[in-house]
Amino acid sequence: MSQSIEAEPKPRVRSATKRATKGARWNNAVSGADEQYELKRQAVIAEASKAFGRQGSQNVSLDEIANALNVTKPALYYYFKSKQELIYECHELAMKIGDQVLKDAIASESTGYGRITAFMRNYISHLTDQMGAPAILHDFSAMTPADRKKITARRRKFDLQLRNIIEEGVRDGSIAPCDARLAVFWFMGAISSISQWYHADGTLTGDQVAEVFIRFLADGIRPQTACPTIS
């Protein structure tokens, strides 16, 4: 049965960096109004990210998102002024997840190859975990021009960070000499496509997909041991 939210002054939203693709639920018990507001807002973003990532934002209505959360459509407008604003927030969430996964990979590994594979493993895990926020990254046209400009700048920065890691790997010897720009285009393109064909009830788990992708990457850019010559 749908539920609505009584009109009340909109509380100030505190800065929140918690991952919303896992654990955010509409009916979670919380202690304060600010926390309740932010938790429910994140629940909307998480549900929208899954729906947009799987079907494309143009094929998903706010009514469908509201039904999935068992709330009324007017309740969504308490948290977001429009569908375009919600799409933008889904992209923001995706970028935050990518930034955090990359930060963790850099902190946990010492070589370029180690950092790239750690990033791929954990990012694919996020992507296949109920088709969370990263799946929306291939759906770029539905935002306003101003929001597209902001997300484009974020994506460029993220892309440059990945290229820098590839180049560091070339310098430290863990990655064979290659065009870092094309390497990033290749493996991020492959990762972004997962949401279009992956099914949680399929033959491979998300972790297995990650390992297969990493093997593909390893065969493509890791230095190959020289074959012994035959006299």
KOLKEKOL-532291 format. One record per residue (C-alpha): residue number from 1; x, y negated, z negated. Coordinates in nm, 2 decimals. Layout:
BEGIN
+-------+--------+--------+--------+
: bamar :      u :      v :      w :
+-------+--------+--------+--------+
:   NUM :      X :      Y :      Z :
...
+-------+--------+--------+--------+
***
This chain:
BEGIN
+-------+--------+--------+--------+
: bamar :      u :      v :      w :
+-------+--------+--------+--------+
:     1 :   0.00 :   0.00 :   0.00 :
:     2 :   0.14 :  -0.34 :   0.10 :
:     3 :   0.23 :  -0.59 :  -0.17 :
:     4 :   0.26 :  -0.97 :  -0.15 :
:     5 :   0.47 :  -1.22 :  -0.34 :
:     6 :   0.31 :  -1.49 :  -0.55 :
:     7 :   0.41 :  -1.84 :  -0.45 :
:     8 :   0.68 :  -1.97 :  -0.68 :
:     9 :   0.97 :  -2.22 :  -0.66 :
:    10 :   1.25 :  -2.09 :  -0.45 :
:    11 :   1.54 :  -2.02 :  -0.68 :
:    12 :   1.89 :  -2.12 :  -0.60 :
:    13 :   2.07 :  -1.82 :  -0.44 :
:    14 :   2.40 :  -1.73 :  -0.60 :
:    15 :   2.69 :  -1.63 :  -0.39 :
:    16 :   2.67 :  -1.25 :  -0.33 :
:    17 :   2.92 :  -1.03 :  -0.16 :
:    18 :   2.78 :  -0.69 :  -0.26 :
:    19 :   2.72 :  -0.45 :   0.02 :
:    20 :   2.36 :  -0.46 :   0.12 :
:    21 :   2.35 :  -0.17 :   0.36 :
:    22 :   2.35 :   0.08 :   0.08 :
:    23 :   2.15 :   0.06 :  -0.24 :
:    24 :   1.94 :  -0.25 :  -0.18 :
:    25 :   1.58 :  -0.15 :  -0.25 :
:    26 :   1.27 :  -0.37 :  -0.27 :
:    27 :   1.14 :  -0.23 :  -0.60 :
:    28 :   1.47 :  -0.21 :  -0.79 :
:    29 :   1.45 :  -0.33 :  -1.15 :
:    30 :   1.65 :  -0.65 :  -1.21 :
:    31 :   1.69 :  -0.89 :  -1.50 :
:    32 :   1.64 :  -1.24 :  -1.36 :
:    33 :   1.46 :  -1.44 :  -1.09 :
:    34 :   1.78 :  -1.52 :  -0.90 :
:    35 :   1.89 :  -1.16 :  -0.90 :
:    36 :   1.55 :  -1.04 :  -0.79 :
:    37 :   1.53 :  -1.30 :  -0.51 :
:    38 :   1.88 :  -1.20 :  -0.38 :
:    39 :   1.82 :  -0.83 :  -0.41 :
:    40 :   1.50 :  -0.84 :  -0.22 :
:    41 :   1.65 :  -1.07 :   0.04 :
:    42 :   1.93 :  -0.82 :   0.09 :
:    43 :   1.68 :  -0.54 :   0.12 :
:    44 :   1.52 :  -0.72 :   0.41 :
:    45 :   1.85 :  -0.77 :   0.58 :
:    46 :   1.95 :  -0.41 :   0.53 :
:    47 :   1.62 :  -0.28 :   0.67 :
:    48 :   1.63 :  -0.52 :   0.96 :
:    49 :   1.99 :  -0.43 :   1.04 :
:    50 :   1.90 :  -0.06 :   1.07 :
:    51 :   1.60 :  -0.13 :   1.29 :
:    52 :   1.77 :  -0.39 :   1.51 :
:    53 :   2.08 :  -0.17 :   1.55 :
:    54 :   1.88 :   0.13 :   1.66 :
:    55 :   1.62 :  -0.03 :   1.88 :
:    56 :   1.74 :  -0.38 :   1.97 :
:    57 :   1.61 :  -0.69 :   1.80 :
:    58 :   1.38 :  -0.76 :   2.09 :
:    59 :   1.20 :  -0.43 :   2.04 :
:    60 :   1.14 :  -0.47 :   1.66 :
:    61 :   0.88 :  -0.70 :   1.51 :
:    62 :   0.87 :  -0.85 :   1.17 :
:    63 :   0.55 :  -0.66 :   1.11 :
:    64 :   0.75 :  -0.33 :   1.15 :
:    65 :   1.02 :  -0.45 :   0.91 :
:    66 :   0.75 :  -0.55 :   0.66 :
:    67 :   0.58 :  -0.21 :   0.69 :
:    68 :   0.91 :  -0.03 :   0.64 :
:    69 :   0.95 :  -0.22 :   0.31 :
:    70 :   0.58 :  -0.18 :   0.22 :
:    71 :   0.53 :  -0.56 :   0.19 :
:    72 :   0.32 :  -0.81 :   0.39 :
:    73 :   0.47 :  -1.01 :   0.68 :
:    74 :   0.41 :  -1.34 :   0.49 :
:    75 :   0.64 :  -1.20 :   0.21 :
:    76 :   0.93 :  -1.19 :   0.46 :
:    77 :   0.88 :  -1.56 :   0.53 :
:    78 :   0.95 :  -1.63 :   0.17 :
:    79 :   1.31 :  -1.51 :   0.24 :
:    80 :   1.36 :  -1.61 :   0.60 :
:    81 :   1.21 :  -1.89 :   0.81 :
:    82 :   1.22 :  -1.70 :   1.13 :
:    83 :   1.32 :  -1.38 :   1.30 :
:    84 :   1.62 :  -1.56 :   1.45 :
:    85 :   1.74 :  -1.65 :   1.11 :
:    86 :   1.71 :  -1.29 :   1.00 :
:    87 :   1.90 :  -1.17 :   1.31 :
:    88 :   2.18 :  -1.42 :   1.22 :
:    89 :   2.19 :  -1.29 :   0.86 :
:    90 :   2.22 :  -0.93 :   0.99 :
:    91 :   2.52 :  -1.04 :   1.20 :
:    92 :   2.67 :  -1.22 :   0.90 :
:    93 :   2.63 :  -0.90 :   0.69 :
:    94 :   2.80 :  -0.70 :   0.97 :
:    95 :   3.09 :  -0.93 :   0.97 :
:    96 :   3.13 :  -0.93 :   0.60 :
:    97 :   3.14 :  -0.55 :   0.60 :
:    98 :   3.40 :  -0.55 :   0.87 :
:    99 :   3.61 :  -0.81 :   0.69 :
:   100 :   3.60 :  -0.61 :   0.36 :
:   101 :   3.68 :  -0.28 :   0.53 :
:   102 :   3.97 :  -0.44 :   0.71 :
:   103 :   4.10 :  -0.61 :   0.39 :
:   104 :   4.08 :  -0.27 :   0.21 :
:   105 :   4.27 :  -0.10 :   0.49 :
:   106 :   4.55 :  -0.36 :   0.49 :
:   107 :   4.58 :  -0.33 :   0.11 :
:   108 :   4.59 :   0.05 :   0.10 :
:   109 :   4.83 :   0.12 :   0.39 :
:   110 :   5.17 :   0.00 :   0.48 :
:   111 :   5.20 :   0.07 :   0.86 :
:   112 :   5.00 :  -0.06 :   1.15 :
:   113 :   4.88 :   0.28 :   1.25 :
:   114 :   4.78 :   0.37 :   0.89 :
:   115 :   4.58 :   0.04 :   0.86 :
:   116 :   4.40 :   0.09 :   1.19 :
:   117 :   4.30 :   0.45 :   1.12 :
:   118 :   4.19 :   0.36 :   0.76 :
:   119 :   3.98 :   0.08 :   0.91 :
:   120 :   3.83 :   0.30 :   1.17 :
:   121 :   3.75 :   0.58 :   0.92 :
:   122 :   3.57 :   0.35 :   0.67 :
:   123 :   3.40 :   0.13 :   0.93 :
:   124 :   3.25 :   0.43 :   1.11 :
:   125 :   3.13 :   0.56 :   0.77 :
:   126 :   2.94 :   0.23 :   0.73 :
:   127 :   2.81 :   0.25 :   1.08 :
:   128 :   2.67 :   0.60 :   1.05 :
:   129 :   2.54 :   0.56 :   0.69 :
:   130 :   2.17 :   0.52 :   0.79 :
:   131 :   2.28 :   0.31 :   1.08 :
:   132 :   2.36 :   0.01 :   0.87 :
:   133 :   2.46 :  -0.35 :   0.96 :
:   134 :   2.75 :  -0.29 :   1.20 :
:   135 :   2.51 :  -0.14 :   1.45 :
:   136 :   2.36 :  -0.48 :   1.53 :
:   137 :   2.69 :  -0.62 :   1.66 :
:   138 :   2.61 :  -0.51 :   2.02 :
:   139 :   2.28 :  -0.71 :   2.01 :
:   140 :   2.41 :  -1.07 :   2.05 :
:   141 :   2.16 :  -1.26 :   2.27 :
:   142 :   1.87 :  -1.31 :   2.03 :
:   143 :   2.04 :  -1.57 :   1.80 :
:   144 :   2.01 :  -1.94 :   1.85 :
:   145 :   2.30 :  -2.11 :   2.04 :
:   146 :   2.43 :  -2.26 :   1.72 :
:   147 :   2.43 :  -1.92 :   1.54 :
:   148 :   2.59 :  -1.75 :   1.83 :
:   149 :   2.87 :  -2.01 :   1.82 :
:   150 :   2.93 :  -1.93 :   1.45 :
:   151 :   2.93 :  -1.56 :   1.50 :
:   152 :   3.15 :  -1.58 :   1.81 :
:   153 :   3.41 :  -1.77 :   1.60 :
:   154 :   3.39 :  -1.50 :   1.33 :
:   155 :   3.43 :  -1.22 :   1.59 :
:   156 :   3.73 :  -1.39 :   1.75 :
:   157 :   3.91 :  -1.42 :   1.42 :
:   158 :   3.83 :  -1.05 :   1.34 :
:   159 :   3.95 :  -0.94 :   1.68 :
:   160 :   4.28 :  -1.13 :   1.63 :
:   161 :   4.33 :  -0.96 :   1.30 :
:   162 :   4.30 :  -0.62 :   1.46 :
:   163 :   4.54 :  -0.72 :   1.74 :
:   164 :   4.79 :  -0.84 :   1.48 :
:   165 :   4.78 :  -0.50 :   1.31 :
:   166 :   4.84 :  -0.32 :   1.64 :
:   167 :   5.13 :  -0.55 :   1.71 :
:   168 :   5.27 :  -0.49 :   1.36 :
:   169 :   5.24 :  -0.12 :   1.42 :
:   170 :   5.44 :  -0.16 :   1.74 :
:   171 :   5.71 :  -0.34 :   1.55 :
:   172 :   5.72 :  -0.09 :   1.26 :
:   173 :   5.73 :   0.21 :   1.51 :
:   174 :   5.40 :   0.37 :   1.40 :
:   175 :   5.23 :   0.26 :   1.73 :
:   176 :   5.38 :   0.29 :   2.07 :
:   177 :   5.42 :  -0.03 :   2.28 :
:   178 :   5.08 :  -0.12 :   2.42 :
:   179 :   4.86 :  -0.41 :   2.51 :
:   180 :   4.71 :  -0.50 :   2.17 :
:   181 :   4.42 :  -0.68 :   2.32 :
:   182 :   4.31 :  -0.39 :   2.54 :
:   183 :   4.37 :  -0.14 :   2.26 :
:   184 :   4.13 :  -0.33 :   2.04 :
:   185 :   3.87 :  -0.37 :   2.32 :
:   186 :   3.89 :   0.00 :   2.38 :
:   187 :   3.85 :   0.14 :   2.03 :
:   188 :   3.60 :  -0.13 :   1.91 :
:   189 :   3.39 :  -0.07 :   2.22 :
:   190 :   3.39 :   0.30 :   2.14 :
:   191 :   3.29 :   0.24 :   1.78 :
:   192 :   3.02 :  -0.01 :   1.87 :
:   193 :   2.86 :   0.25 :   2.10 :
:   194 :   2.81 :   0.50 :   1.81 :
:   195 :   2.48 :   0.35 :   1.71 :
:   196 :   2.34 :   0.42 :   2.05 :
:   197 :   2.39 :   0.80 :   2.04 :
:   198 :   2.46 :   0.91 :   1.69 :
:   199 :   2.19 :   1.09 :   1.49 :
:   200 :   2.22 :   1.17 :   1.13 :
:   201 :   2.07 :   1.52 :   1.18 :
:   202 :   2.30 :   1.60 :   1.48 :
:   203 :   2.59 :   1.84 :   1.49 :
:   204 :   2.85 :   1.60 :   1.36 :
:   205 :   2.86 :   1.40 :   1.04 :
:   206 :   2.98 :   1.04 :   1.04 :
:   207 :   3.31 :   1.14 :   0.88 :
:   208 :   3.36 :   1.40 :   1.16 :
:   209 :   3.30 :   1.15 :   1.43 :
:   210 :   3.56 :   0.92 :   1.26 :
:   211 :   3.82 :   1.20 :   1.26 :
:   212 :   3.75 :   1.27 :   1.63 :
:   213 :   3.79 :   0.91 :   1.72 :
:   214 :   4.11 :   0.88 :   1.52 :
:   215 :   4.25 :   1.18 :   1.71 :
:   216 :   4.16 :   1.01 :   2.03 :
:   217 :   4.34 :   0.70 :   1.91 :
:   218 :   4.64 :   0.90 :   1.79 :
:   219 :   4.69 :   1.07 :   2.12 :
:   220 :   4.66 :   0.74 :   2.30 :
:   221 :   4.89 :   0.50 :   2.10 :
:   222 :   5.11 :   0.70 :   1.86 :
:   223 :   5.47 :   0.75 :   1.97 :
:   224 :   5.51 :   1.09 :   2.14 :
:   225 :   5.79 :   1.31 :   2.04 :
:   226 :   6.04 :   1.35 :   2.33 :
:   227 :   6.01 :   1.69 :   2.50 :
:   228 :   6.34 :   1.88 :   2.49 :
:   229 :   6.51 :   1.91 :   2.83 :
:   230 :   6.58 :   2.25 :   2.98 :
:   231 :   6.93 :   2.30 :   3.10 :
+-------+--------+--------+--------+
***
